[in-house]
Amino acid sequence: MDKTNYQRMLDGIIEDITKRNLLPRLLMHSCCAPCSSYCLSYLAEYFSITVLYYNPNISPEEEYRKRVNEQQRLIRELPVKNHISFVEGEYEPLKFFHMAEGMEDMPEGGGRCFKCYEMRQRVAAGYALLHGFDYFTTTLSVSPHKNAQRLNETGLMLEKEYGVKYLVSDFKKKGGYQKSIQYSKEYNLYRQDYCGCVFSKKEREKRQ
């Protein structure tokens, strides 16, 4: 079992850039406005952030558009030290379904989700390389339902492949998840009750 303390590693990175009076450019893949709320309020103190909204797993398209709009609204309204930019990736649901072929019946949190993590992080790594970012990361680790170890392992693998530093994280630490809930209430954010894909929606409906 991996006992790496990714939050402690992130603390070390922040301490270093603060001592050196740097403002690195960070590309932050975001899954949704509620999860990004804490991550942005936390890291915009130390980084110049661009939010990349790339989530082809979300369906139907109406749900996707609703989440995009909430992400943009949060960025406009959230008071932060350094400006936050926004870029929307392509909405490619067919790419997600192709990736998920043969894994449709896997439970949420398993192999299909790991492949989905990689698909989205890979696009972030490629965008970060193309546009000269110092780091890339994802908001996904703020959720208690997401595997922070797997997310960081994938990010570090992509760091080696693309040559852009991956900002390790376990955003649920330091009460990050609870703070994201507080921000959601404060900004009246639309807080969805399923991850976004049709498979997670079916699981939710079964539980109900």
C-alpha positions in Angstrom: 0.0 0.0 0.0 1.4 3.4 -1.0 1.9 5.6 2.1 3.2 8.6 0.2 2.0 11.8 1.8 1.1 13.8 -1.3 -0.1 16.8 0.7 3.2 17.0 2.5 4.9 17.0 -0.9 2.7 19.8 -2.1 3.4 21.8 1.0 7.1 21.4 0.2 6.6 22.7 -3.4 4.6 25.7 -2.2 7.2 26.5 0.5 10.0 26.4 -2.2 8.2 28.7 -4.7 7.3 31.1 -1.9 10.9 31.3 -0.7 12.0 32.0 -4.3 9.2 34.5 -4.9 8.0 32.7 -8.0 4.5 32.6 -9.5 4.5 29.4 -11.6 1.9 28.8 -14.3 -0.4 26.0 -13.4 -2.9 24.2 -15.7 -5.6 22.7 -13.4 -7.9 20.1 -14.9 -11.3 20.6 -13.2 -14.0 18.0 -13.0 -16.7 20.5 -11.7 -17.1 23.8 -10.0 -17.8 22.4 -6.5 -14.6 20.3 -6.5 -12.5 23.1 -8.0 -13.7 25.7 -5.4 -11.4 24.7 -2.6 -8.5 23.9 -5.0 -8.7 27.3 -6.6 -9.0 29.2 -3.4 -6.0 27.3 -2.0 -3.6 27.4 -5.0 -4.4 30.8 -6.5 -2.4 32.2 -3.6 0.8 30.7 -5.1 0.1 30.0 -8.8 -1.2 31.7 -11.9 -3.9 29.2 -12.7 -5.7 28.3 -15.9 -8.6 26.0 -15.5 -9.0 23.3 -18.2 -12.5 22.0 -18.4 -12.1 18.7 -20.2 -14.7 16.1 -19.3 -16.0 14.0 -22.2 -17.3 11.5 -19.6 -20.2 13.7 -18.7 -23.5 13.1 -20.2 -26.0 14.0 -21.4 -24.8 17.2 -23.1 -27.3 19.3 -21.2 -25.6 18.2 -18.0 -22.2 18.9 -19.4 -23.2 22.4 -20.4 -24.7 23.1 -17.0 -21.4 22.1 -15.3 -19.3 24.2 -17.7 -21.5 27.3 -16.9 -21.1 26.8 -13.2 -17.4 26.4 -13.5 -17.2 29.7 -15.4 -19.5 31.5 -12.9 -17.4 30.3 -9.9 -14.2 31.6 -11.6 -15.8 35.0 -12.1 -17.1 35.3 -8.5 -14.4 33.6 -6.4 -12.1 36.3 -4.8 -8.5 35.2 -5.3 -5.0 36.8 -5.1 -4.0 35.9 -8.6 -6.2 35.9 -11.8 -7.7 32.6 -12.9 -8.2 31.9 -16.6 -10.5 29.4 -18.2 -10.3 27.2 -21.2 -12.8 24.6 -22.3 -11.5 21.5 -23.9 -13.4 19.6 -26.7 -16.5 17.8 -25.7 -15.9 14.3 -27.0 -18.4 11.8 -25.5 -17.7 9.2 -28.2 -14.0 9.2 -27.2 -15.1 8.3 -23.6 -17.5 5.5 -24.7 -14.7 4.1 -26.9 -12.4 4.1 -24.0 -15.0 2.4 -21.8 -15.7 -0.5 -24.2 -15.6 -3.8 -22.3 -15.6 -2.1 -18.9 -19.2 -0.9 -18.9 -20.2 -3.3 -16.0 -17.2 -2.4 -13.8 -18.2 -0.8 -10.4 -17.5 2.9 -10.0 -14.0 3.5 -8.6 -12.4 0.6 -10.5 -10.5 0.1 -13.7 -12.9 2.1 -15.9 -12.5 5.1 -13.7 -8.7 4.8 -13.7 -8.7 4.9 -17.5 -11.0 7.9 -17.3 -8.5 9.6 -15.0 -5.7 9.0 -17.4 -7.7 10.1 -20.5 -8.4 13.5 -18.9 -5.0 14.0 -17.3 -3.3 13.1 -20.6 -5.1 15.9 -22.4 -4.1 18.3 -19.6 -0.5 17.2 -19.9 -0.5 17.7 -23.6 -2.1 21.2 -23.3 0.3 22.2 -20.6 3.3 21.2 -22.8 1.9 23.0 -25.9 1.2 26.2 -24.0 4.3 26.4 -21.8 2.9 25.8 -18.3 5.2 25.0 -15.4 2.9 22.5 -13.8 -0.4 20.6 -14.5 -2.7 19.0 -12.0 -6.3 17.9 -11.4 -9.0 18.7 -8.9 -10.1 15.1 -8.8 -8.3 14.2 -5.6 -10.5 16.4 -3.5 -13.3 13.9 -3.7 -13.3 11.0 -1.1 -14.7 8.8 -4.0 -11.5 9.3 -6.1 -8.3 7.4 -5.7 -5.6 10.0 -4.9 -2.8 7.4 -5.1 -3.8 6.4 -8.6 -4.3 10.0 -9.7 -0.8 10.9 -8.6 0.8 7.8 -10.0 -0.9 8.6 -13.4 0.1 12.3 -13.2 3.7 11.5 -12.4 3.8 8.9 -15.3 2.6 11.6 -17.6 5.1 14.1 -16.3 7.9 11.7 -17.5 6.1 11.2 -20.8 5.4 14.9 -21.6 8.2 16.7 -19.7 5.9 19.0 -17.7 5.9 18.8 -13.9 2.9 17.3 -12.3 1.7 19.1 -9.2 1.0 16.2 -6.7 -1.9 16.6 -4.5 -4.4 15.1 -2.1 -6.8 18.0 -1.9 -9.2 16.2 0.5 -6.5 16.7 3.1 -6.7 19.7 5.4 -10.5 19.5 5.2 -10.5 20.2 1.5 -13.6 18.2 0.7 -15.6 19.8 3.6 -14.4 23.2 2.5 -15.6 22.5 -1.1 -19.1 21.8 0.4 -19.0 25.1 2.2 -18.0 27.0 -0.9 -20.8 25.2 -2.8 -23.3 26.6 -0.3 -21.7 30.0 -0.2 -21.8 30.4 -4.0 -25.0 28.4 -4.4 -23.2 26.0 -6.8 -25.0 23.3 -8.7 -23.8 20.2 -6.9 -24.5 17.1 -9.0 -25.2 13.7 -7.3 -23.3 11.5 -9.7 -19.8 11.6 -11.2 -21.0 12.5 -14.7 -20.9 9.4 -16.8 -23.9 7.2 -17.6 -22.4 4.3 -15.7 -22.1 6.3 -12.4 -25.7 7.6 -13.0 -27.0 4.1 -13.3 -25.2 3.1 -10.0 -26.8 6.1 -8.3 -30.2 5.1 -9.5 -29.7 1.5 -8.3 -28.8 2.8 -4.8 -31.9 4.9 -4.8 
